[in-house]
Amino acid sequence: MKLTILASAVLLGVFATDAIAAEFYIVQDSSTKRCTVVDKKPTVKTETIVGSNGKVYATREEATAGMKSEKICEESR
């Protein structure tokens, strides 16, 4: 029984850590000028993080809402 409780605690910790560590960015593709939300920091030079100082969002919903308020993203629609 102790092993089951321990295994459950470990699995819960793993999933909780993933949820806490989630990061979303608004990026703009330099060739198409389109903005999108991504879950990893861009590594290619054609994608630029949009927003003040490369703002990181905790949820995809926050990033999507932030994208709607970014002037540079409005121009690409």
PyMOL commands that place a pseudoatom at each C-alpha (Angstrom):
pseudoatom trace, name=CA, resn=MET, resi=1, chain=A, elem=C, hetatm=0, pos=[0.000, 0.000, 0.000]
pseudoatom trace, name=CA, resn=LYS, resi=2, chain=A, elem=C, hetatm=0, pos=[2.871, 2.379, 0.760]
pseudoatom trace, name=CA, resn=LEU, resi=3, chain=A, elem=C, hetatm=0, pos=[4.289, 1.730, -2.686]
pseudoatom trace, name=CA, resn=THR, resi=4, chain=A, elem=C, hetatm=0, pos=[0.967, 2.662, -4.315]
pseudoatom trace, name=CA, resn=ILE, resi=5, chain=A, elem=C, hetatm=0, pos=[0.796, 5.917, -2.339]
pseudoatom trace, name=CA, resn=LEU, resi=6, chain=A, elem=C, hetatm=0, pos=[4.405, 6.732, -3.206]
pseudoatom trace, name=CA, resn=ALA, resi=7, chain=A, elem=C, hetatm=0, pos=[3.854, 6.021, -6.902]
pseudoatom trace, name=CA, resn=SER, resi=8, chain=A, elem=C, hetatm=0, pos=[0.717, 8.187, -6.906]
pseudoatom trace, name=CA, resn=ALA, resi=9, chain=A, elem=C, hetatm=0, pos=[2.570, 11.064, -5.234]
pseudoatom trace, name=CA, resn=VAL, resi=10, chain=A, elem=C, hetatm=0, pos=[5.396, 10.880, -7.767]
pseudoatom trace, name=CA, resn=LEU, resi=11, chain=A, elem=C, hetatm=0, pos=[3.001, 10.901, -10.730]
pseudoatom trace, name=CA, resn=LEU, resi=12, chain=A, elem=C, hetatm=0, pos=[1.070, 13.805, -9.264]
pseudoatom trace, name=CA, resn=GLY, resi=13, chain=A, elem=C, hetatm=0, pos=[4.318, 15.729, -8.802]
pseudoatom trace, name=CA, resn=VAL, resi=14, chain=A, elem=C, hetatm=0, pos=[5.363, 15.136, -12.394]
pseudoatom trace, name=CA, resn=PHE, resi=15, chain=A, elem=C, hetatm=0, pos=[2.058, 16.382, -13.817]
pseudoatom trace, name=CA, resn=ALA, resi=16, chain=A, elem=C, hetatm=0, pos=[1.928, 19.374, -11.460]
pseudoatom trace, name=CA, resn=THR, resi=17, chain=A, elem=C, hetatm=0, pos=[5.469, 20.393, -12.451]
pseudoatom trace, name=CA, resn=ASP, resi=18, chain=A, elem=C, hetatm=0, pos=[4.566, 20.290, -16.149]
pseudoatom trace, name=CA, resn=ALA, resi=19, chain=A, elem=C, hetatm=0, pos=[1.533, 22.503, -15.596]
pseudoatom trace, name=CA, resn=ILE, resi=20, chain=A, elem=C, hetatm=0, pos=[3.518, 25.009, -13.558]
pseudoatom trace, name=CA, resn=ALA, resi=21, chain=A, elem=C, hetatm=0, pos=[6.364, 25.143, -16.066]
pseudoatom trace, name=CA, resn=ALA, resi=22, chain=A, elem=C, hetatm=0, pos=[4.140, 25.839, -19.082]
pseudoatom trace, name=CA, resn=GLU, resi=23, chain=A, elem=C, hetatm=0, pos=[5.306, 28.828, -21.119]
pseudoatom trace, name=CA, resn=PHE, resi=24, chain=A, elem=C, hetatm=0, pos=[3.625, 30.389, -24.119]
pseudoatom trace, name=CA, resn=TYR, resi=25, chain=A, elem=C, hetatm=0, pos=[4.980, 33.074, -26.418]
pseudoatom trace, name=CA, resn=ILE, resi=26, chain=A, elem=C, hetatm=0, pos=[3.502, 35.300, -29.113]
pseudoatom trace, name=CA, resn=VAL, resi=27, chain=A, elem=C, hetatm=0, pos=[5.766, 35.162, -32.145]
pseudoatom trace, name=CA, resn=GLN, resi=28, chain=A, elem=C, hetatm=0, pos=[5.708, 36.826, -35.541]
pseudoatom trace, name=CA, resn=ASP, resi=29, chain=A, elem=C, hetatm=0, pos=[7.071, 35.147, -38.648]
pseudoatom trace, name=CA, resn=SER, resi=30, chain=A, elem=C, hetatm=0, pos=[9.232, 37.699, -40.446]
pseudoatom trace, name=CA, resn=SER, resi=31, chain=A, elem=C, hetatm=0, pos=[8.368, 36.412, -43.924]
pseudoatom trace, name=CA, resn=THR, resi=32, chain=A, elem=C, hetatm=0, pos=[4.566, 36.219, -43.581]
pseudoatom trace, name=CA, resn=LYS, resi=33, chain=A, elem=C, hetatm=0, pos=[4.171, 38.855, -40.822]
pseudoatom trace, name=CA, resn=ARG, resi=34, chain=A, elem=C, hetatm=0, pos=[1.622, 36.552, -39.129]
pseudoatom trace, name=CA, resn=CYS, resi=35, chain=A, elem=C, hetatm=0, pos=[1.484, 36.212, -35.346]
pseudoatom trace, name=CA, resn=THR, resi=36, chain=A, elem=C, hetatm=0, pos=[0.950, 32.883, -33.628]
pseudoatom trace, name=CA, resn=VAL, resi=37, chain=A, elem=C, hetatm=0, pos=[1.088, 31.459, -30.113]
pseudoatom trace, name=CA, resn=VAL, resi=38, chain=A, elem=C, hetatm=0, pos=[3.763, 28.834, -29.489]
pseudoatom trace, name=CA, resn=ASP, resi=39, chain=A, elem=C, hetatm=0, pos=[4.634, 26.754, -26.450]
pseudoatom trace, name=CA, resn=LYS, resi=40, chain=A, elem=C, hetatm=0, pos=[8.405, 26.882, -26.893]
pseudoatom trace, name=CA, resn=LYS, resi=41, chain=A, elem=C, hetatm=0, pos=[10.771, 29.821, -27.152]
pseudoatom trace, name=CA, resn=PRO, resi=42, chain=A, elem=C, hetatm=0, pos=[11.541, 30.285, -30.856]
pseudoatom trace, name=CA, resn=THR, resi=43, chain=A, elem=C, hetatm=0, pos=[14.964, 29.153, -31.996]
pseudoatom trace, name=CA, resn=VAL, resi=44, chain=A, elem=C, hetatm=0, pos=[14.788, 30.090, -35.671]
pseudoatom trace, name=CA, resn=LYS, resi=45, chain=A, elem=C, hetatm=0, pos=[15.742, 33.569, -36.810]
pseudoatom trace, name=CA, resn=THR, resi=46, chain=A, elem=C, hetatm=0, pos=[12.571, 34.026, -38.868]
pseudoatom trace, name=CA, resn=GLU, resi=47, chain=A, elem=C, hetatm=0, pos=[10.407, 34.087, -35.711]
pseudoatom trace, name=CA, resn=THR, resi=48, chain=A, elem=C, hetatm=0, pos=[10.488, 37.067, -33.355]
pseudoatom trace, name=CA, resn=ILE, resi=49, chain=A, elem=C, hetatm=0, pos=[8.893, 37.208, -29.916]
pseudoatom trace, name=CA, resn=VAL, resi=50, chain=A, elem=C, hetatm=0, pos=[6.232, 39.917, -29.842]
pseudoatom trace, name=CA, resn=GLY, resi=51, chain=A, elem=C, hetatm=0, pos=[5.463, 41.992, -26.779]
pseudoatom trace, name=CA, resn=SER, resi=52, chain=A, elem=C, hetatm=0, pos=[7.276, 43.884, -24.108]
pseudoatom trace, name=CA, resn=ASN, resi=53, chain=A, elem=C, hetatm=0, pos=[10.601, 42.242, -23.303]
pseudoatom trace, name=CA, resn=GLY, resi=54, chain=A, elem=C, hetatm=0, pos=[9.608, 38.854, -24.702]
pseudoatom trace, name=CA, resn=LYS, resi=55, chain=A, elem=C, hetatm=0, pos=[6.677, 38.408, -22.343]
pseudoatom trace, name=CA, resn=VAL, resi=56, chain=A, elem=C, hetatm=0, pos=[5.977, 34.843, -21.268]
pseudoatom trace, name=CA, resn=TYR, resi=57, chain=A, elem=C, hetatm=0, pos=[2.370, 33.770, -20.713]
pseudoatom trace, name=CA, resn=ALA, resi=58, chain=A, elem=C, hetatm=0, pos=[1.274, 31.024, -18.322]
pseudoatom trace, name=CA, resn=THR, resi=59, chain=A, elem=C, hetatm=0, pos=[-1.597, 29.746, -20.491]
pseudoatom trace, name=CA, resn=ARG, resi=60, chain=A, elem=C, hetatm=0, pos=[-2.393, 29.586, -24.175]
pseudoatom trace, name=CA, resn=GLU, resi=61, chain=A, elem=C, hetatm=0, pos=[-5.593, 31.559, -23.504]
pseudoatom trace, name=CA, resn=GLU, resi=62, chain=A, elem=C, hetatm=0, pos=[-3.623, 34.451, -21.957]
pseudoatom trace, name=CA, resn=ALA, resi=63, chain=A, elem=C, hetatm=0, pos=[-1.245, 34.497, -24.917]
pseudoatom trace, name=CA, resn=THR, resi=64, chain=A, elem=C, hetatm=0, pos=[-4.127, 34.471, -27.402]
pseudoatom trace, name=CA, resn=ALA, resi=65, chain=A, elem=C, hetatm=0, pos=[-5.774, 37.380, -25.598]
pseudoatom trace, name=CA, resn=GLY, resi=66, chain=A, elem=C, hetatm=0, pos=[-2.430, 39.192, -25.525]
pseudoatom trace, name=CA, resn=MET, resi=67, chain=A, elem=C, hetatm=0, pos=[-1.985, 38.641, -29.247]
pseudoatom trace, name=CA, resn=LYS, resi=68, chain=A, elem=C, hetatm=0, pos=[-5.288, 40.416, -29.918]
pseudoatom trace, name=CA, resn=SER, resi=69, chain=A, elem=C, hetatm=0, pos=[-4.021, 43.497, -28.088]
pseudoatom trace, name=CA, resn=GLU, resi=70, chain=A, elem=C, hetatm=0, pos=[-0.611, 43.637, -29.793]
pseudoatom trace, name=CA, resn=LYS, resi=71, chain=A, elem=C, hetatm=0, pos=[-0.631, 46.354, -32.459]
pseudoatom trace, name=CA, resn=ILE, resi=72, chain=A, elem=C, hetatm=0, pos=[1.915, 44.569, -34.648]
pseudoatom trace, name=CA, resn=CYS, resi=73, chain=A, elem=C, hetatm=0, pos=[-0.309, 41.493, -34.743]
pseudoatom trace, name=CA, resn=GLU, resi=74, chain=A, elem=C, hetatm=0, pos=[-3.381, 43.546, -35.670]
pseudoatom trace, name=CA, resn=GLU, resi=75, chain=A, elem=C, hetatm=0, pos=[-1.589, 44.878, -38.742]
pseudoatom trace, name=CA, resn=SER, resi=76, chain=A, elem=C, hetatm=0, pos=[-0.965, 41.353, -40.067]
pseudoatom trace, name=CA, resn=ARG, resi=77, chain=A, elem=C, hetatm=0, pos=[-4.643, 40.334, -40.079]
for i in range(1, 77): cmd.bond("trace and resi %d" % i, "trace and resi %d" % (i + 1))
show_as sticks, trace
zoom trace
